[in-house]
Amino acid sequence: MRIDDSFSSSNDLRGLGQVDRTQDSQAQQKIRQQSSRTTEDSVSLSALGSQVAQAISDDSPEEIAAVDAAQEVFNAGNFSAPSSEVAESLITESLIDTQVEQQLDQQSSAPASPL
């Protein structure tokens, strides 16, 4: 199997929702030709995926400073959180988790739509 991702950030994003049948059939023919010539698996991706992953994983200087400050307070034994806020957070997170699980269950039990 061979996967080519030739998308780059310089491509025009406005036409992503539109389908060009000529390009689609040409791309399918190219894939068929390539798959008939090779038996090894390979993947080729653009730098876009790694750039997105980098942007998501990078912590801002403000976030790093806030975590460091909280860690210092905690390590000094001066950290306190109002129990009502802790309880509210736990309940909110539990409700969100339950809603997400229900949505995932609904999606997995729904019949697959044909393409």
Contacts in CASP RR format, 6 or more apart in sequence:
PFRMAT RR
TARGET T0000
AUTHOR 0000-0000-0000
METHOD contacts of the structure
MODEL  1
MRIDDSFSSSNDLRGLGQVDRTQDSQAQQKIRQQSSRTTEDSVSLSALGS
QVAQAISDDSPEEIAAVDAAQEVFNAGNFSAPSSEVAESLITESLIDTQV
EQQLDQQSSAPASPL
1 35 0 8 1.000
1 41 0 8 1.000
1 42 0 8 1.000
2 31 0 8 1.000
2 34 0 8 1.000
2 35 0 8 1.000
2 38 0 8 1.000
2 41 0 8 1.000
2 42 0 8 1.000
2 43 0 8 1.000
2 44 0 8 1.000
3 42 0 8 1.000
3 43 0 8 1.000
3 44 0 8 1.000
3 45 0 8 1.000
4 44 0 8 1.000
5 44 0 8 1.000
5 45 0 8 1.000
5 46 0 8 1.000
5 48 0 8 1.000
6 46 0 8 1.000
7 46 0 8 1.000
7 48 0 8 1.000
8 46 0 8 1.000
8 47 0 8 1.000
8 48 0 8 1.000
9 48 0 8 1.000
9 51 0 8 1.000
59 67 0 8 1.000
70 79 0 8 1.000
73 79 0 8 1.000
END
